Amino acid sequence: CIHITRINLFRHLKWLLSNATNNINQIAKATNTTGVIYKKDIDYMREKIEKLAKEIWQIHSPLLNKLKESSGD
């Protein structure tokens, strides 16, 4: 079964993931250097992860529905 979807959705998702992981790595380096992590950094990471999770769900949900429709469930 072949499903056609917009590749731009996946490119955007890849960009979000790359952006979030780069920022988390920068925070981790600073934390490892200083031994201190700030609440604002934790909040920032949480915000990025939540945004990424929403984007993943927005892509996953329609694909899952198409898969269910094509399999007859």
N, C-alpha and C positions, 0 to 999 in steps of 0.2 A: 504494500500500500504506500503510495507516494503522496505527500502533503506539500503543497506550495505555500510558502509564507514569505513575508517581507523580510529580506535579509537586513534591512536597516535597523529593525528592532534588535537583532542580535549584535549588530555593530555598536549600537547605543549601549546595550547591556555590557558589552565587552569594555567600552570606554568607562562606564560607571564603576565596574569592578576594578579596572586598572587604577582609576582615580582614588577609589576607597583604599585599595591595598597600598598604594604609594603613600597616602596620608597616614595610614596606620603604621607603616614602616618608619616614617619620619618621627612619629610620636614615640614608637618603641625605641628608636635610637636615642632620642633625647632622654627618655626615661632610664634607659640602661646607663647613660652617661652620668646623669645627675642623681639617679635613685629616687626621683620624685615624679609622680604623675599628677596632673592637675585635673580637677573636676571638669573644667571646660573641655579638656582633651577627651575625656571619657564621654562626655555629652556629644561632642563632635563625632566621635567614632560611632556612637549609638545612632545618631541621626543618619550618617552615611549608610550604615548597615540596614536600617529600616527603609531607607529610600531604595536601596538595592533589592531588598526583599519584595517591596511593592512592585518594582519593575519586573522582577522575575515572575511574580504571580500574574501580572498583566500579560505576559507572554505565554506562560505555562497554561493558564486557564483556558484560553481559546483553543490552544493546540490539543489539550486534553479533551475538550468538548468535541472537536473535529474527529479525534480518534474514536471516541465513544460512538459518534454518529456513524462512522464508517464501519464499525464492527457490529452495529446493530444492538448495542446495549441501551 
